[in-house]
Structures are given as C-alpha cells and as structure tokens.
Amino acid sequence: MLAQCSATLKRFVYVLRNGRVPQGSLYPALYRLEHQGLINAEWGESENKRRAKFYTLTPAGRKRLREETASWNRLVAAIASSLNATPDEV
C-alpha cells in the first residue's frame, strides 16, 4: 500500500512540475475509470474536425469525485496543520 501511495505521489509531483500527464498514463487511467463506471466515453468530432473520444462523469463518478475531494482536503489540512505546529506540539 505504501509503495502504491509513493508511486501515486511521484506521478502527482511530476504532473505539478511539468504541467502535463506522463505519456502512457492518461489513457490507461481513463480506461480504468470507464470500466469502473465512473465515466462514460463517446466518440465525436473535435474542433479541428478529427475523430475524438469525449468523456463525461457518471453519477457514480460525481459521487467518487466528491469523496476523493473531501479526502484530499482532509490530507491537505493535516499537512498544513503539521507544518504550522510548534516543536512542543509535535
């Protein structure tokens, strides 16, 4: 579990630093989300008239997003709290 979290954090830091998702990460992630029922995919035409796949959140996806957002906010608050702690509070 810890190794998985570490790998996830490394990818997140990479995205933050580079402003993009590493090649080979986005489509497998979209595939997993689609097969988990969290997103729907539909083929259509892009702005530049090319065939493209468009994704939308399902109701289950919206629910998961709310849950993950709340979890993330708790983590951020815990980290912020520990960074602001004085030595005697630790």
HELIX and SHEET records of a PDB file:
HELIX    1   1 LEU A    2  ASN A   18  1                                  17    
HELIX    2   2 LEU A   26  HIS A   35  1                                  10    
HELIX    3   3 PRO A   59  LEU A   83  1                                  25    
HELIX    4   4 PRO A   87  GLU A   89  5                                   3    
SHEET    1   A 2 ILE A  39  GLU A  45  0                                        
SHEET    2   A 2 ARG A  51  LEU A  57 -1                                        
END                                                                             
